[in-house]
Amino acid sequence: MNIADGSLTIDAKNIWAAGVSAARADRLLAPWIETTGETLCIGNCQFAADEVKRIFLAGAGKAALAMAVGFLSETEAWCDKHAIQLDGQIHLPGLLRLTDDGQACDLPRLKNPLLLQRLSLLSLRAKHANFPTVETVNASLRLTRQLNELGQKDLCVALISGGGSALLCQPVAGTSLDDQLAVVQVLSENGADIQQINTVRRCLDNIKAGGLAAASHAQFNLALVLSDVIGDDMATIASGPTWYSQRPYREALDIIEQFDEMHQIPDRIRSFLADACPGSALKPRPQCIPHTRIGNIESGVTAAVQHAESLGYRVVREIASPPEWLPDKASQLVKQLVGSDDKICVISGGEPSLKLTPREIRGRGGRNQQLALAALRCWMQSDCSAQREFCFLSGGTDGEDGPNLAAGGCCDNRTADLIRKQQLSVEDYLARNDAGTLLEMTDSLLSAPPTHTNICDIRVFIAGAQ
C-alpha cells in the first residue's frame, strides 16, 4: 500500500526532517573546532602545533561516524600542514556505508580520501539490535590497549554519542556479557528509563563511568559529546565512558529491585552490587577530562520550531522532563490540539518509557510507533476526529525505533479511515505492543535515511483549524 500524504502530513514530515538535519553530528561539531596558524582549538582547549604529534580518535555511538568525519573535515588541513599523525578506533552500529574510495556515504567528502581509512571503523552490532556482542567486548579490549600505549605529545579526542553504551563493553570481574544483556533487557521491558538503565550499566562495566578516559595515557585528553538524554547528564550519555563518577551501587540495586519483580536478573548481579555497596563511596574520584557538549535535543527542536513557524503554524514547543510515561504523554500532546481551534503544531522532544507485554504475545514496533498510535486512539475517542485534519508524528532522531526498519510512526486522517474500514482494534494492537504491524498495514510508518545523529525523539503533532 502506498497512500499519498495530505498537506499536514507532508508538513509534519518536513518539520521533523528539519529538526533531524540541523542536529546532524558533523554540523553540530564544526563550530567547536578552529584552526588558526599554529593553534588548534577544540571547545575551550587550545593546542600549539609543537605540542602535538599525534591525534587519536576514540569514538562510540550512533553519531560517532559523523562526528569523526566532522572532526577530520575541520582539522585535516592543519594536521597535514604540521605533519601531525591522525588515527583511531570508532565503534559504530549497523552496516557501515563507504564509497569505493573510502569516503563515508551521506556525509561530506574529505579533501584527502585516504584520511578516513586511517581510522579503524568497526560495525559492532546489527541495525535495530541495540545490545553489546562478543565483538563489542573484544573491540573494547583492543581500544583500551591502544589508549594504554599513548604517551607524550599525543592528544586523545573521545567522540561520544548516544548508543555508545552498547558499543563499549568490558564486564567487571565476576559478571559476564550475558549478565549485562539480561539486565538491560529486563529493565527496558519493565519500563525503566535510560537514566536508570545506564545507572546500572555503570556499575557492571569497567569501561563506563570514566573507564575509557582512565585507560588513556595520552598527554592531552578531551571529549566531544552529543547528548541523547534530557538534562545532558554526562554520566548517563553512553553510560559516561569518559566522565569519572562514583559507581552508584546502592542506587543500581534499588533500580533492579524496583523493575525486576519476577527476579529474572541473575542473583549474582544482586550479590555483586550488594557486596560493592559498603566501600563504593570510599574510592577517590579522579578529575574529569575536559568535556564539550556539541548539541542536544534543543538543537533539533529549535530547528523544527523555526521550520513550522515558516509554514504559518502557531507553534507550542516543549522539552519533556523525565520520567515520561508513554500513554500519559500521548494523551497530553493530543489534549493540546483538542483544546485549540486554530492551525496548531506541537513540537516536543523527549523519550518516553513503557512497560512491555510478555514476549510470547508481544508484537513489533518501538516507543515512537506506540506513541503515535496511542495518540491516534485518544484523537479518535474525541469529538475532533471527523472534523479536522491532523497528523501525529513521533520519530527517533537516530532513525531507529524498535525491532523493525522504521524510525517511528505517522498517523493522520487516512490512518483513522483505514482502521475504521478494516475494522482494526487499536486497543488490541496497543495492548500487545504491536503498533508497528498496524501502522505498516495502514502505510503509516515513518522511514528515514541515515540520520547521523541521536538526540532523543522529536514529536510533531499538528491539527488544522476548526
N, C-alpha and C positions, 0 to 999 in steps of 0.2 A: 504494500500500500504506500502510495506517495501522494500526499494531500498538499495542495498549495497553501502556504501560510497566509493568514489575514494580516491586515496592516499593523495591528497592535503586536501580533506575534513577531513580525519582522522587526518592529521597533525594539521589542524586548530582547531578541537575539543580538541585535546590533549594539544595544546598550551594554549587555553582558560582555560581548566581544570587546567593546571599547575599554571596559574595566580590566579585562584579562590582558589585552595588548599593552596597556600602559604599565602593567605590573611585570612585564617580561624581564627576566633577571638581568640580561645583559644591558638593557636600557636603564634599569634602576642602579646598576653598579657603576656605569660610566661616570656620573658626576662625582663619585667619591675618589677618583684617581686622576692625578695631574702630574705631568712630567714637564719640568722647566729646566733646561740646561743640564746641570749636574745633579739635579734633585728629583727624586721620586716621592710623591705624596700619596699616601693611601689612608683615607679617613683623616684622622688627626696625627698620623705618624709621618715623619719625614726621614728619608734615607739619602745620603750622598752616594754618588756613583762609586767612590773609592771605598765605601764601607761594605758593599755587597758584591759578591762574585757569583752567587747562585740564588735563584728564586725557586723554591719548591712549593707546588700547589698540592694541598691535601684537601680533597673535596668529597662531599657525600650529600645526596639529597636529590629530589625530583627536579630541582632547578640548577643542579651543580654543573651540568654541561654548558648551559647558557652563561652561568657565572664565569666559568673558565674561559669561554670564548670572549666574553666581555672584558675580562682582565687582560687577556692576550692582545686584544684589539687596541687597548689603551696603552699597553706597555711595550709592544714588540719593537717599535722603532727605537725607544730609549734603551732597551736591553741590547739591541743589535749595535747601537752606537757605542755602548760602553762594554761590549763583549761579555755580557752577563748571561750565564747559563740558565735556561728555563727547562724544568722538568717537573714531574709529579705523578700522583695517582688519584684518579677520580672515580668514585663509586656511584653508579647510575642504575636507575630502574629500567625495565623494559628493554626493547631492542634498540641498540644504538644505530643511528642512521647517519652514515658518512658518504660523501660523494667519492667518485673514483680517485680524485686527487687528495683525499683525506680531509676535506672540509666538512663541517657539521651542517647537515641539512636543516633548512628553515632558520638558519642563523647567519649573521654577517660573515662574509668571506674575509679571511685574514690575508694580509699582503704577502706573508710568507706561507705558502701552502703546506710546508713541512712542519710548521710550528706546533700544530695540534698533535702531530704524531710523536712529539717528544713526551707527551703525557701518556700514561697507562690508563686508558679509558675502559672501565670494567662494567659490563651489564650483569648485575648480580641477582636479579630476580625477574620473573615473568611479569608482563604487564597485568595490572589489576590483582596481583598477588603480593600484598604488602607485608611480607614476613621475611625474616632473615633465613639464609640457607647455609649449608655446609660451605659453599663457595664464598659466602659473605664472611664466615669465620676465618677461612684461610686467607682471603684478601686482606682482612683487617690485621691479621698477624704480619703479613708482608708489609703493610703500610707502617705499622709501628716499628718494625725493624729498620725500614728506610728512615724514619724520623729519628731513631736512635743514632743513626750514622751521620746525621747533620752536625755541623760544627761552626767554627769561626767564619765570619763573613757570609754565612748562609741566612737567608730570610725565608721563613716558612709562613705561607699565607693559607689559612684554612678557609674553604668555601663551603658554608653550611646552609642547608635549607631543609624545609620540612620533608619528611620521608627518610631522613638520614638515620633515624633510629633502626630501621630495618636494613640499612645498608652498611652499618658498622656494628659488629658484634664480637665480643670476647667474653663469654660467660665466666663469672667468678668461680674460683675453685669450689668444688662440691656441688655445682649446678651444671646444667647442660643446655645445649641449644634446644632440645625438646622441652625442657622446663620453661625456657623463655617463650617458646611458641604456645605452650599450654596457658601460661599466664596471660599473654596478650589476647589470645582467643577468648578465654573465659571472661576477662574483664570487658572487652569490647562487646561481646554478645549480651552482657548483662547491664549495659548502659553506662559504663564508666566513660568519662570524657578523656581527651588527650592529655590533659594535665595529670589526671590520676594514673593513667596508664604509664606515662613516662616517669612519674614519681617512682613507681615500682621498678621500671626498667633500670633506672639509675642505680638501684641497689643491687642489681643482679648482673652487672656488666662492667668489666674493667675499663672499657674504652669510653664509657659515658661518664657524666659528672666530672668532666675535665681530664679524663684519661688520655684522650688523644693529644691534648696540649702537653700533658706531663711527659708523653713519650718523646717529644721533640727536644733535641739537644742543639737546635739552631741558635745562633747568637741573637737573632731577632725573630719574634713570633707575633702574629696578629690574626684576627678572624674577621671575615666579612660574612654577615648573616642576613638571610632573607626569612622573615618571620611568618609562620603559618599558625600562630596561636594568638588569641585575643590577650592583650596586655603585654605581649612581646617578652615574656619571661625567658631569659637566655638559658636558664637551667632546663626549661621544658622543650625548647626548639631542638628537634633531633635528639632529645634527652641530654642536651648540653655537653657534647664531646669536648668542647674547648673552654667550657665555663666551669671553673672549680666551684663545687658546692658540697656541703656535708651530705653524705648519703642518708636520706631520711628513713631509716629502717622502721621506726615505730609507725610513722605515717603510712609506709608501704604495707605494713602488717594490718593496720586498720582498714586500708582500702581493700585488701584481699578478704578480710572478714566481712566487709560490707557487701561485696559483689560476688562472693563465691559461697553462697548459702548451701549449695549442693556438694561442696568440698571436692570439686573437680581438679583443682590445682594440687599437685603432689605435696604431701605433708612435709617433705624435706625442705620445700621452699619456706613454709611457715617456720620450721625449726631453724633454718638458716637465718631468717630475719629476726626471730626472737633471740637467738644467741648473739647476734650482732648488736642488738639494741643497747645494752648497758655501756659499751665502750664507744658508741658511734659519735658522741659529742666531744670525745677527748682528742680526736685527731686534728692536728693543726690544718688550717685552710691555707693553701698557697695563694699568692696574689694572682689574680686573673690576668691573662694577657689582654692587650687592647682589643676591644670589640667594636665593630661598626655595623649598626643595623641599616641595611641599604633600602629596605622597604617592608611594608606590611599590608594588612587588609585596607588600611586607609588609602594606600596608593591606588588600589583598584576601585574602591567605592567612589573616591573623589572624581576619577575619570569617568566612571559610569554616570554619576550625577550630572556632570558637565554635558555629557552627550544627551542625556534625557532632557535637560533644560533646553538644549539647542533644538530639540524636536517639538518644543512647546508644551511639555508636561509641567504640571505642578508637582514638584518632587518632595518626597519625605525620605530622609536618609537616616540610617541608624547603623551603629556598630554594636552588635548584640553583646551583652555581658553573660559570660558563662556562670552557672550551667544553663544550657538551653535544653528543654525537653521538647522533642520534636512535635508531638501532637499540639502542645500549647503554642509553639512558635507558629505553626501553620494557621491556627485559629487567630492568633494575634495579628498576623500580617493581613489576613482576609478582612478582619474587622476594620482595619484602617481604610480599606477600599469601600466596604459596605457603608461606612459612616460618612462618605464623601459623595457629593453629587457631580463633581466636576471631573475633568480628564486628569487622572492622578497616576503617579508612578511611585511606588515604594521601593527603595533600593536598600538592601540590608546585607551586611556582612557578618558572618558567624559560622558556627559549626555545631549543629545540634546532636544530641545523643538519643539513643533509642534502645530499649531492651528488646532483643530479638526473640522470635519464637523458636521452639526446639528445632534442631537441624532436620529431623525426619519429615517435617511439614513445611520447612522454610523454602520460599521461592527465590527469585532473582531480583536484584536491584539494591542500590545503595541509599544512603540517607537523603540525597537530593531528589531521587526519584520518589522516595516515600513522602518527602515533604511536599513536592508538587502535587502528588495525588491526594494527600491529606488536605491540602488547601482546596483542591477541586471539590472534595466531598463537602467541606464547610460551605463553599460557594453555592453548590447545588442544593444545599439544605436551606439556603436563604431565599429571599424574595427577588434577588438580583439576577439570578441565573439566566432567565429567559429575556431579560430586559436590556442588558448591557453587554457590550463586547468586552472581553477580558483576556488576560494571559498571565499564568503563574509559571515563572521560570526559576528553577533552582539548579545551580551547576557548580561543580568543584573546579576551582581555578587551575588545578593541576590536570584537568581533562579526564579524571578518573572518578568513578562513583560505583563502588561495589564490584561484584563478580561478572560484569558484562562490559561491553565496549563503549558504553555511554558515559558522558560527562555529567548527566543529570536528567531532569525531566522538564517538559514544557507543555503545560496543559492550557487549552483555550476552549472557545465555544464549540469547535468541531470535535474536540475530545469528548466533551459532555454529550454532544449529539450522538456520536458513535456508541458511547456507553449505553445510552438510552435505547438506541436502535438494536444493539446486540444483546440488550438485557443483561449486561455485566454487573456483577455485585462489587462495587468499590470497597465496601466493608470487608468482603471476603479476601480480596487481594491485599488490602492493608493489613488485615489480621495475620496473614501468612507471610508478611514481608515480601510480597511478590509484585510490588509496584512495577518493576521492570517488565514483567510479562504483559501486564495490561497496557502499559504505555507503548510497548512495541506493537501490540495488536492495533492500537489507535494512531500509530505513526506520531507519537508524542515524546520520543526520546530526544534528548539534546546530545548532539555529537560535536566533537571539536578536534581539530588537528593538534599536533604537539603544541602545548602552550608555553613551555619553558619557564614556568613559574609555579608557585604554590603558596597562596596567601589566604587560606580558608576558603569558604564558599561565598559566592555572590548570588543573592536572590533578587530578581526583578519582577515585581508584581504590578500589573497595570490594569486599570479599568477605564473604559471610555465614559464620556459624560452621560448623565442620565436624562 
